[in-house]
């Protein structure tokens, strides 16, 4: 029986790290399947493998379409995780990841992807419960959230 995964949308890092205890951090024990989307890892979001299945989108740091000064770009990138999640549930944006090592963020240029990879996985709410690991996703868009 497949259950819907619990989404972790670029889990917050700075306030939890500085002021919260370990019990406030998102982890694998928080749900049957924890699916994480990293969009601003290392700045506003957590780094590395957090859930059962993690998706490191566009290197996990900055997202296309986010403009302005550094804090505005980071905040926009952080919140894009909710846009990507909504688009994956509505299936209005094809988000496909390929297996990669367990670190996120990725340095630019070190996460070239092939959608022809036989182990590629589509981000959705009906993924197999047994899926595990970090998946790198490359999205090239300029649209604002929400995606059509």
C-alpha positions as CSV (number, residue, x, y, z in Angstrom):
1,X,0.0,0.0,0.0
2,X,1.4,3.4,-1.0
3,X,0.9,6.4,1.3
4,X,1.3,10.0,0.3
5,X,4.7,11.3,1.4
6,X,5.0,14.2,3.9
7,X,6.7,17.1,2.0
8,X,9.6,19.0,3.5
9,X,9.8,22.2,1.6
10,X,13.3,23.5,1.8
11,X,13.4,22.8,5.6
12,X,14.5,25.9,7.5
13,X,18.1,26.1,8.8
14,X,19.1,29.3,10.5
15,X,16.5,29.7,13.2
16,X,16.3,26.0,13.9
17,X,20.1,25.7,14.0
18,X,20.6,28.7,16.2
19,X,17.6,28.5,18.6
20,X,15.9,25.2,18.3
21,X,16.7,21.8,19.6
22,X,17.1,18.6,17.5
23,X,13.4,17.8,18.1
24,X,12.4,20.8,15.9
25,X,14.4,19.6,12.9
26,X,12.7,17.7,10.1
27,X,13.8,14.1,9.9
28,X,13.0,10.6,8.6
29,X,11.2,9.8,11.8
30,X,8.6,12.5,11.2
31,X,6.5,10.5,8.7
32,X,6.2,7.1,6.9
33,X,8.0,8.8,3.9
34,X,9.5,12.2,4.1
35,X,10.1,13.8,0.7
36,X,12.3,17.0,0.8
37,X,12.7,19.7,-1.9
38,X,15.9,21.7,-1.5
39,X,15.9,25.1,-3.2
40,X,18.1,27.3,-1.0
41,X,20.3,24.9,0.9
42,X,23.0,26.3,3.1
43,X,21.5,29.8,3.4
44,X,17.8,29.6,4.5
45,X,17.4,25.9,4.0
46,X,19.0,22.7,5.4
47,X,21.9,21.0,3.6
48,X,22.4,17.4,2.8
49,X,20.1,14.4,3.0
50,X,17.2,15.2,5.4
51,X,14.3,12.9,4.4
52,X,13.9,9.5,2.8
53,X,13.9,11.1,-0.6
54,X,15.5,14.5,-1.2
55,X,15.4,16.5,-4.4
56,X,18.2,19.1,-4.9
57,X,16.7,21.5,-7.5
58,X,19.1,23.5,-9.7
59,X,22.0,22.9,-7.4
60,X,19.8,23.6,-4.4
61,X,21.0,27.2,-3.9
62,X,19.3,29.7,-6.2
63,X,16.3,29.3,-8.5
64,X,15.6,30.7,-11.9
65,X,13.3,33.7,-12.0
66,X,14.5,35.0,-8.6
67,X,15.9,38.5,-9.0
68,X,17.1,41.4,-6.9
69,X,19.6,41.7,-4.1
70,X,21.0,38.6,-2.4
71,X,18.4,38.4,0.5
72,X,15.5,38.8,-2.0
73,X,17.0,36.1,-4.3
74,X,17.5,33.7,-1.3
75,X,14.0,34.3,0.1
76,X,12.5,33.8,-3.4
77,X,14.5,30.6,-3.9
78,X,13.6,29.3,-0.5
79,X,9.9,29.7,-1.2
80,X,10.1,28.2,-4.7
81,X,10.1,24.8,-3.0
82,X,6.3,25.3,-2.3
83,X,5.8,26.2,-6.0
84,X,7.7,23.1,-7.2
85,X,5.7,20.9,-4.8
86,X,2.4,22.4,-5.9
87,X,3.3,22.0,-9.6
88,X,4.4,18.3,-9.0
89,X,1.0,17.5,-7.3
90,X,-1.0,19.3,-10.1
91,X,1.4,17.7,-12.6
92,X,1.7,21.1,-14.4
93,X,5.5,20.9,-14.4
94,X,7.5,17.8,-15.1
95,X,10.1,17.6,-12.4
96,X,12.6,14.7,-12.9
97,X,15.6,13.9,-10.8
98,X,18.5,11.6,-11.2
99,X,20.4,9.9,-8.4
100,X,23.3,11.9,-7.1
101,X,25.5,12.0,-4.0
102,X,23.9,13.0,-0.7
103,X,25.1,16.6,-0.6
104,X,23.0,19.6,-1.4
105,X,23.8,22.3,-2.3
106,X,25.8,21.4,-5.4
107,X,28.4,23.7,-7.0
108,X,27.4,25.2,-10.3
109,X,28.5,23.0,-13.2
110,X,28.8,19.9,-11.1
111,X,25.3,18.6,-11.4
112,X,24.8,18.1,-15.1
113,X,21.8,15.8,-15.6
114,X,20.5,13.4,-18.2
115,X,16.7,12.8,-18.2
116,X,17.6,9.6,-20.1
117,X,19.1,8.1,-17.0
118,X,17.2,4.8,-16.4
119,X,17.0,5.5,-12.7
120,X,15.4,8.9,-13.1
121,X,12.5,9.7,-10.8
122,X,9.6,12.1,-11.3
123,X,8.8,14.2,-8.3
124,X,5.1,13.4,-7.4
125,X,2.9,12.5,-4.6
126,X,2.6,8.9,-5.9
127,X,6.2,7.8,-5.8
128,X,7.1,4.3,-4.5
129,X,7.4,4.3,-0.7
130,X,10.7,2.4,-1.0
131,X,12.5,5.1,-2.9
132,X,15.5,6.5,-1.0
133,X,18.4,8.9,-1.5
134,X,19.3,12.3,-3.1
135,X,18.1,13.2,-6.6
136,X,19.4,16.1,-8.6
137,X,16.9,18.1,-10.6
138,X,17.5,20.7,-13.3
139,X,14.7,23.1,-14.2
140,X,15.1,26.0,-16.6
141,X,12.2,28.5,-16.3
142,X,11.6,32.1,-15.8
143,X,8.0,31.9,-14.7
144,X,6.9,33.1,-11.4
145,X,5.0,30.8,-9.0
146,X,2.4,29.4,-9.6
147,X,3.2,27.5,-12.8
148,X,0.4,27.1,-15.3
